[in-house]
Amino acid sequence: MRLFIFAVSTLWLGCTPEVSVIENEAEGDEPGECSDGADNDEDGDFDCDDTDCIGAPDCDDNGSNDSGGDNSDSDSDSDSGGDNNTPPSTPGVATAPSCADSDEDVTCVLSTASTDPDGDPVSYDYAWSADSGASATGITLSSSQTTGGEAWTCTVTPSDGFADGPPGAASLPVYGPCQSRQSTSFSSGLGSGWSSLGGEVSIGSGYVELVRTREAWAAAQWSDDAAVEGGLTLEATLSVHADQGLVGACITNGDTSTGISIPGIDGLHGRGYCLLLSTETQNGSEQGAFLMAGDVTGNLTILAEKRFSPSLGQQYTLALDRTCAGELALWVDGEEVGTNSNTDAVSFQRLLLVGGEDDYTSDFPGGRIHSLTYEGCQ
């Protein structure tokens, strides 16, 4: 009997320390227990999920851990709920093209990508808006959504998945279909809007004849009250009927305080471009076709040229193509012979015909212009 009682007593004494420890121990009463991934008080809650760990250093905003017990700062840097997330930087934005006709699609281009200080991947939202109130989304703005005369802006907003960064934007004008501003074959005279400025300007059989006099080179002018901006095409069918003659067609912005001058004719005719066909070989000049800017008689800037020997009486088709970005191309009889870029004149409202023969005492008739077409996008 005593043996039995002793055995029971021994069993009770052996369990007492274990029960006592469980009842008195709390999660986190020892350093590191709120981040060791263990349920130290065996109440079913681990680490920071246990109310005993409230206020523990391992469970503040910067050190809160997940069920895996990893309390490294790398988790909080990219955590959408963390206080340390930094949005991405402003992206650089451009459009291609930088200006467009209404039948062209436009692409929004990231000229400079955003950077994210936290190393998070960056995505972008593309939104388009027009001054007319129209809007669109996506990288590409379809021509079906634009109308000539509008100004469109592409806004690109970066995001790291947790916060948006400051947006970048770029704008462009949209031009309507190119409309013919002036087109004539000179078959019935200079036509409406044209006037002679000096020299001998007369009408032949389907051409304007330009003969230099002792007083002045021959010149005629056409003006429009409306300035046209954007891309343009200027095409002239020219011929030279003198051994040292010149004939040309110029297009200018109409500013009479600067630009092109014509010997013997008072005044200036604005900044712009001239297509010239010349048989001149004196004073270091060359024969050929020239695209020039500035003054047609001196201090010329040659933008493109094709040197050759024009045949007397032969017609040549010269063309100038200019984009709304100021890129120029010179064409001779359908062949591109030179390119350049010039943005001095961005709007146009005056046409000039210039020509004659260097020796005004010559029997040669001077220069002839057979037709002229000028188109501008507005």
PyMOL commands that set and color helices and strands:
alter all, ss='L'
color gray80, all
select helices_A, chain A and resi 2-24+47-49+51-53+57-59+73-77+143-145+282-284
alter helices_A, ss='H'
color red, helices_A
select strands_A, chain A and resi 92-96+100-101+106-112+123-130+135-137+140-141+151-159+168-175+179-184+194-198+200-203+208-211+218-229+232-241+245-252+272-278+288-293+301-307+315-322+327-332+335-341+347-357+366-376
alter strands_A, ss='S'
color yellow, strands_A
deselect
rebuild
show_as cartoon
